[in-house]
Amino acid sequence: MSSSSFQRFVALRYLRGAQGRDEGQKFLRFVTYVAVGGVAIGVAALLLSLMIVRGFSREIEEKIVGFGSHVRVESYIDGPLAQADSLSARLEALPGVEIVTPVVDDFALLRSKAGIDGAVISGSPEGSHTFLAEQIDAGVFSFAPDSAGRPGVVVGRGLADLLAVDVGSQLTAFSMRDVGAGGFNRPRVRAFHIAGIYETGLADFDEVFAYTDVDAARHLFDYDPDEVTRFELTLDTIDQSDATAEAITESFGLPVFARSIYQVQQNLFAWINLQQSIVPLVIGVIVLVAAFNIIGTLLMVTLEKTREIGIILSMGCPADGVKRLFVWLGFMIGVVGTAIGSGLALGLALLQLRFGIIPLPQEAYYIDTAPIELSAFDFVLVTVVALVLCTLSAYIPARVAARIDPIRSIRFAQ
């Protein structure tokens, strides 16, 4: 048997059947199990943290982008963009741009039979809100007029509750645009019927935004046929949004300027980044706990196995061989603990995806259960980090064991 095989054999024997002296045979085994369990719990906690943070970022990002797009192109001055058709054609020709959606929106007062409240009415082509169409809670996502010729409008659940309306109810919209400008102007009025009610969990949107056809919004806000409030651009990937927005602002010139979704919703994205910033702290705590667990366990093994280590040294095993033996033991603790922790994390993640066992307050987190996003990269990364950590943590006890005097250790243990 080669020296490396002998070291692995003894390390595996210590791991599988670690026993102390007669007066405490079970204690050393218990301490070894605690070390393995510490690694397992640390790995599981770290993987779950990464999966939840990834899932949370994905869910919020999808909702934010679902309400708009990757890049918003609008006028630098307070007014609509003119020559919308030619501007839209230029935007569509830009590299990486998949969809250019014209939007006409402004603040309006909405009146129902139960009350009145302010909202932003956003007009766009009917097929441009695929995300919101998937969030319909009642009715359908449609702008088609009813039998009386009233255009359809889709409102958020929060706004519907404030106005005490439901699908089929009538709303009267009062445009406040240019009211009082250059003298007294009467508000423009348009009647709508509620075709659908959506619910995303984002109260800042569900209580504020109502969606209708772009032509109906133009009529309500007194826009010319070739005017829009802005364009919403959907790109190949959201990663291009900052660069594309900067390029549009520089090349098109004033009054056209563009902002990425990260700039438009910087408060929400800053909140997401705050959630993500907690992960390094979690990792740091887990690293320290696991490292001290392994160091303490291997020092205990060294103390309990002093006589055996002395015998091994007296038989001609070099000090470096004893050192490698304990490094192997730390590595094996890492392998077993990481395997158990990864399996535990995967099982809990699948349960969360299937049953939503971890609830969240929707008013605070915008979703009602903890989101999960499985990533093979996370499992590989955590496994490598855990094994390296466990191996390095074994170095201090390994040095202590390698310095044992074989003669004194055998005499002391007798």
C-alpha positions in Angstrom: 0.0 0.0 0.0 1.4 3.4 -1.0 1.8 6.1 1.6 -1.0 8.2 0.0 -3.3 5.2 0.0 -2.5 4.5 3.7 -3.2 8.1 4.6 -6.6 8.0 2.9 -7.4 4.7 4.5 -6.6 5.9 8.0 -8.5 9.2 7.4 -11.6 7.3 6.2 -11.4 5.0 9.2 -11.2 8.0 11.5 -14.2 9.5 9.7 -16.4 6.4 9.7 -15.5 5.0 13.1 -14.0 7.7 15.1 -13.8 6.7 18.8 -12.0 8.1 21.7 -10.6 6.4 24.8 -12.7 3.9 26.8 -14.1 6.6 29.1 -15.5 8.6 26.1 -15.8 6.4 23.1 -19.0 8.0 21.8 -18.0 11.6 22.3 -15.4 11.8 19.5 -17.8 10.3 17.1 -20.5 12.8 18.1 -18.0 15.7 17.6 -17.2 14.3 14.1 -20.9 14.2 13.2 -21.3 17.7 14.4 -18.5 18.9 12.1 -20.1 17.1 9.1 -23.5 18.5 10.1 -22.0 22.0 10.4 -20.7 21.8 6.8 -24.0 20.3 5.6 -26.1 23.1 7.2 -23.7 25.8 6.0 -23.7 24.5 2.4 -27.5 24.1 2.4 -28.0 27.6 3.9 -25.6 29.1 1.4 -27.2 27.4 -1.6 -30.7 28.4 -0.5 -29.6 32.0 0.0 -28.2 32.1 -3.5 -31.3 30.4 -5.0 -33.7 32.8 -3.2 -31.7 35.9 -4.1 -31.4 34.9 -7.8 -35.1 34.0 -7.8 -36.1 37.2 -6.1 -34.1 39.4 -8.5 -35.6 37.5 -11.5 -39.2 37.9 -10.3 -38.9 41.6 -9.5 -37.0 42.3 -12.7 -39.6 40.5 -14.8 -42.4 42.5 -13.1 -40.7 45.8 -13.6 -39.8 45.1 -17.2 -43.3 43.8 -17.7 -44.7 47.2 -16.9 -42.4 48.9 -19.3 -39.4 47.7 -21.3 -35.6 47.7 -21.3 -35.2 51.3 -22.6 -37.6 54.3 -22.4 -37.2 57.0 -25.1 -39.0 60.3 -24.3 -38.8 64.0 -24.7 -36.4 66.0 -22.6 -38.9 68.9 -22.3 -42.4 68.6 -20.9 -44.3 67.5 -24.0 -44.9 64.8 -26.5 -42.5 63.5 -29.1 -43.5 64.6 -32.6 -43.0 62.8 -35.9 -43.5 59.5 -34.1 -43.6 57.3 -37.2 -40.2 58.4 -38.5 -38.7 58.3 -35.0 -40.0 54.8 -34.5 -38.4 53.6 -37.8 -35.0 55.0 -36.7 -35.3 53.2 -33.4 -36.3 49.9 -35.0 -33.1 50.1 -37.1 -30.8 50.2 -34.1 -28.8 47.1 -33.4 -30.2 44.9 -30.6 -33.7 46.5 -30.7 -36.4 43.9 -31.1 -39.7 45.8 -30.4 -40.5 49.5 -30.4 -43.8 50.3 -28.7 -45.5 53.7 -28.9 -47.0 54.9 -25.6 -49.3 57.8 -24.8 -49.9 58.3 -21.1 -50.7 61.0 -18.6 -52.4 61.6 -15.3 -56.2 61.5 -15.2 -59.0 61.4 -12.7 -61.1 58.2 -12.8 -64.7 58.4 -11.5 -66.8 55.4 -10.7 -70.2 55.1 -9.1 -68.4 54.6 -5.7 -65.9 57.4 -5.8 -63.0 59.1 -7.6 -59.3 58.6 -7.6 -56.2 59.6 -9.6 -54.4 57.3 -11.9 -52.0 57.1 -14.9 -53.8 56.0 -18.1 -51.3 54.4 -20.4 -52.3 53.9 -24.1 -50.4 51.4 -26.3 -51.2 48.8 -29.0 -53.2 45.9 -27.5 -50.6 43.1 -28.1 -47.7 45.0 -26.4 -48.4 43.8 -22.8 -47.8 40.1 -22.8 -46.6 40.1 -19.2 -49.7 41.9 -17.9 -51.9 39.7 -19.9 -50.5 36.8 -17.9 -51.3 38.6 -14.6 -55.0 39.0 -15.3 -57.0 38.3 -12.1 -60.5 38.9 -13.6 -61.8 39.5 -17.1 -59.5 39.7 -20.1 -56.7 41.9 -21.3 -58.6 43.6 -24.1 -59.1 47.2 -25.3 -62.0 46.3 -27.5 -65.0 48.7 -27.1 -68.3 47.4 -25.6 -71.7 47.6 -27.2 -72.0 51.3 -26.3 -68.7 52.1 -28.0 -66.7 52.7 -24.8 -63.1 51.6 -25.1 -61.9 48.8 -22.8 -59.5 49.6 -20.0 -57.5 47.2 -17.8 -56.8 48.3 -14.2 -54.8 47.0 -11.3 -56.4 45.1 -8.5 -55.4 47.9 -6.0 -57.0 50.6 -8.2 -60.1 48.5 -8.7 -60.5 48.2 -5.0 -60.0 51.9 -4.4 -62.7 52.7 -7.0 -64.9 49.7 -5.9 -65.3 48.5 -9.5 -65.3 45.1 -11.2 -65.2 43.8 -14.7 -67.9 45.4 -16.8 -68.1 48.5 -14.6 -68.0 51.9 -16.3 -65.3 54.5 -15.6 -65.3 58.1 -16.6 -61.8 59.6 -17.2 -61.0 63.3 -16.8 -57.8 64.5 -18.5 -56.0 67.1 -16.5 -53.5 67.9 -19.3 -53.3 71.6 -20.1 -56.2 72.4 -17.6 -55.6 76.0 -16.5 -52.9 76.6 -19.1 -53.3 79.9 -21.0 -56.6 80.5 -19.3 -59.3 78.2 -18.1 -59.6 74.9 -20.1 -62.2 72.4 -19.3 -60.9 68.8 -18.7 -61.4 66.4 -21.6 -63.7 63.5 -20.7 -63.9 59.9 -22.0 -66.0 57.0 -20.9 -64.4 53.5 -20.6 -65.6 50.0 -19.5 -63.4 47.8 -17.4 -62.4 44.8 -19.5 -60.0 43.2 -17.1 -58.2 43.5 -13.7 -54.6 42.5 -13.3 -52.6 41.8 -10.1 -48.8 41.7 -9.9 -48.2 42.3 -6.2 -46.4 45.5 -6.9 -48.7 48.0 -5.1 -46.9 51.0 -6.6 -48.1 49.8 -10.0 -51.4 48.0 -9.2 -52.9 51.1 -7.5 -51.7 53.6 -10.1 -51.7 52.3 -13.7 -54.6 51.7 -16.1 -54.1 50.5 -19.7 -56.1 51.2 -22.8 -55.7 51.5 -26.6 -53.2 54.1 -27.8 -55.8 55.9 -30.0 -58.2 56.2 -27.1 -55.4 57.7 -25.0 -54.6 60.1 -27.8 -58.2 61.2 -27.9 -58.4 61.6 -24.1 -55.2 63.6 -23.8 -55.6 65.6 -27.0 -52.6 64.3 -28.9 -52.1 64.6 -32.6 -52.1 61.3 -34.6 -48.3 61.5 -35.0 -47.5 62.3 -31.4 -46.5 60.0 -28.5 -45.5 60.5 -24.9 -42.6 58.0 -25.3 -41.4 54.8 -26.9 -40.7 51.6 -25.0 -37.8 49.5 -26.5 -37.4 45.8 -25.9 -33.9 44.6 -26.6 -32.3 41.3 -27.2 -31.0 41.3 -23.6 -31.5 43.6 -20.7 -27.7 43.8 -20.2 -27.6 46.1 -23.3 -30.1 48.6 -21.8 -27.6 51.1 -20.3 -25.4 51.2 -23.4 -28.3 51.5 -25.8 -29.9 54.3 -23.8 -26.7 56.2 -23.8 -26.2 55.7 -27.6 -29.7 56.9 -28.4 -29.3 60.1 -26.3 -26.0 60.9 -28.0 -27.0 60.1 -31.6 -30.6 61.4 -31.7 -30.0 64.7 -29.9 -32.4 66.9 -28.0 -35.2 66.9 -27.2 -35.0 63.1 -27.5 -33.3 61.3 -24.6 -33.3 57.8 -23.3 -33.2 56.0 -20.0 -32.6 52.4 -19.2 -35.0 50.4 -17.0 -32.3 50.6 -14.3 -32.5 54.4 -14.3 -36.3 54.6 -14.6 -36.8 52.2 -11.7 -33.6 52.9 -9.8 -35.3 52.8 -6.4 -36.6 49.3 -6.9 -33.3 48.0 -8.3 -31.4 49.6 -5.4 -33.7 47.7 -3.1 -32.9 44.5 -5.0 -29.2 45.2 -4.8 -29.6 45.7 -1.0 -31.1 42.2 -0.7 -28.2 40.8 -2.7 -25.6 42.6 -0.6 -26.6 40.5 2.4 -25.3 37.3 0.7 -21.6 38.1 1.3 -22.4 38.6 5.0 -24.2 35.2 5.1 -21.3 33.5 3.3 -18.8 35.1 5.7 -20.6 33.8 8.8 -21.0 30.3 7.3 -17.3 30.2 6.4 -16.3 31.1 9.9 -18.6 28.7 11.6 -17.6 25.8 9.4 -13.9 26.5 9.7 -14.0 26.6 13.5 -16.1 23.4 13.5 -13.5 21.5 11.5 -10.5 22.9 13.3 -12.1 22.0 16.7 -13.0 18.6 15.5 -9.6 17.7 14.1 -7.9 19.1 17.2 -10.1 16.8 19.3 -9.2 13.9 17.0 -5.5 14.7 17.5 -5.9 14.8 21.3 -7.8 11.5 21.4 -5.6 9.8 18.8 -2.2 10.9 20.3 -1.1 7.4 21.0 -2.1 6.1 17.6 -0.3 9.0 15.9 2.8 8.3 17.9 2.7 4.6 16.8 2.4 5.7 13.2 5.3 8.1 13.5 7.4 5.4 15.3 6.8 3.0 12.4 8.6 5.4 10.1 5.8 7.5 8.7 7.2 11.0 8.1 5.7 14.0 9.8 4.5 15.3 6.4 2.6 12.0 6.0 0.7 12.6 9.3 0.0 16.1 8.1 -1.5 14.8 4.9 -3.5 12.3 6.8 -5.3 15.1 8.7 -5.7 17.2 5.5 -7.4 14.1 3.9 -9.7 13.9 7.0 -10.7 17.5 6.6 -11.3 17.0 2.9 -13.5 13.9 3.6 -15.5 15.8 6.1 -16.1 18.5 3.5 -17.1 15.9 0.8 -19.7 14.2 3.1 -21.0 17.5 4.5 -21.2 19.1 1.1 -23.0 16.1 -0.4 -25.6 16.1 2.4 -26.0 19.9 2.3 -26.4 20.0 -1.5 -29.1 17.3 -1.3 -30.9 19.0 1.5 -30.9 22.4 -0.4 -32.1 20.7 -3.6 -34.9 18.9 -1.8 -36.0 22.1 0.0 -35.8 24.1 -3.2 -38.0 21.6 -5.1 -40.5 21.6 -2.2 -40.6 25.4 -2.3 -41.2 25.4 -6.1 -43.9 22.9 -5.8 -45.7 23.9 -2.6 -44.5 27.4 -1.6 -43.6 26.4 2.0 -41.8 29.6 2.7 -44.4 32.5 2.6 -43.6 36.2 2.3 -45.6 39.3 3.2 -46.6 40.5 -0.3 -47.0 44.1 0.8 -43.3 44.2 1.7 -41.7 41.9 -0.8 -44.2 42.1 -3.8 -44.5 38.3 -3.9 -46.3 36.0 -1.6 -43.8 33.1 -1.5 -40.0 33.0 -1.5 -38.9 32.6 -5.2 -36.3 30.0 -6.2 -34.0 29.8 -9.2 -32.0 26.7 -9.6 -28.5 27.2 -11.0 -25.9 24.5 -11.7 -23.2 27.1 -11.4 -24.2 27.8 -7.7 -23.9 24.1 -6.8 -20.5 23.8 -8.5 -19.2 27.1 -6.9 -20.4 26.2 -3.4 -19.1 22.7 -3.6 -15.6 23.9 -4.7 -15.6 26.7 -2.0 -16.7 24.2 0.7 -14.1 21.6 -0.2 -11.3 24.2 -0.3 -12.4 25.6 3.0 -12.5 22.3 4.7 -9.1 21.3 3.4 -7.5 24.6 4.4 -9.2 24.4 7.9 -7.5 21.0 8.4 -4.0 22.5 8.0 -3.7 23.8 11.6 -4.7 20.5 13.3 -2.5 18.7 10.8 0.6 20.8 11.8 -0.2 20.0 15.5 -0.4 16.3 14.8 2.8 16.3 12.8 4.8 17.8 15.7 3.8 15.0 18.2 6.8 13.3 19.7 6.2 9.5 19.2 8.1 8.4 22.3 6.4 10.8 24.7 3.0 10.2 23.2 3.1 6.5 23.6 4.5 6.7 27.1 1.9 9.4 28.1 -1.0 7.4 26.7 -0.1 4.2 28.6 
